[in-house]
Amino acid sequence: MIQFEHVSKHYSKEAAALSDLNLSISDGEFLYLSGPSGAGKSTLLKMIAAIERPSKGIVKINGQDIGRLNAFGLAALRRNLGLVLQQHRLLADRSVLANVMLPLFVTGTQKSEAEKRARAALDKVDLLDKADYGPLALSGGEQQRVAIARAIVNRPQIILADEPTANLDRASAARVMDALKAFHAVGVTCVISTHDENVLDSARVVRLERGRVVDGWRQSGAIQ
């Protein structure tokens, strides 16, 4: 589904965020990007979402070079992506339910249908009972789960999550990961960046260092 072909990204002449990266991610796969801060994980996710463009190389989704997409094509691509960023950027002046409904309003969904789907998304992350709360009344882990609900309310094919468990306690991190795995279980492709080795499990792990893939492995040690 996702293919990186000799992709490099330079923000300056001195440093490369990604260097000649080759990576394939299968349809329906759950994949971890691991590595230290600055390894290139966030840049890689932003390239899948076409937020960043390669300095060299090609990124393809479903066989299509996303660097060649026009504005209409980019909008269609992003409707099939669910983004969970390090900063959830929930709007404090709106309820949890209203925050989750926002992506549906952007796509022109009627209010009644948007509310129905937003409530269903909150139910999937076990937060339907907090629908009328303000985001600031929630814990950090609950806010992150609201961000996941907002990311999946458009029923995307791909979820991209950038350090979704950062700054969470172990129990909250586990609930966030359980929510992501629930969507993977129904066929959603999930790409999760993390520097927290504790969240890694039997899924494929691709480790980045200084913008390069240094290995791809499962916890069992099998090379991918």
Sequence and secondary structure as in RCSB ss.txt:
>XXXX:A:sequence
MIQFEHVSKHYSKEAAALSDLNLSISDGEFLYLSGPSGAGKSTLLKMIAAIERPSKGIVKINGQDIGRLNAFGLA
ALRRNLGLVLQQHRLLADRSVLANVMLPLFVTGTQKSEAEKRARAALDKVDLLDKADYGPLALSGGEQQRVAIAR
AIVNRPQIILADEPTANLDRASAARVMDALKAFHAVGVTCVISTHDENVLDSARVVRLERGRVVDGWRQSGAIQ
>XXXX:A:secstr
 EEEEEEEEESSSS EEEEEEEEEE TT EEEEE  TTSSHHHHHHHHTTSS  SEEEEEETTEEGGG  HHHHH
HHHHTEEEE SS    TTS HHHHHHHHHHHTT  HHHHHHHHHHHHHHTT GGGTTS GGGS HHHHHHHHHHH
HHTT  SEEEEESTTTT  HHHHHHHHHHHHHHHTTT EEEEEES GGG  SSEEEEEETTEEEEEE TT  B 
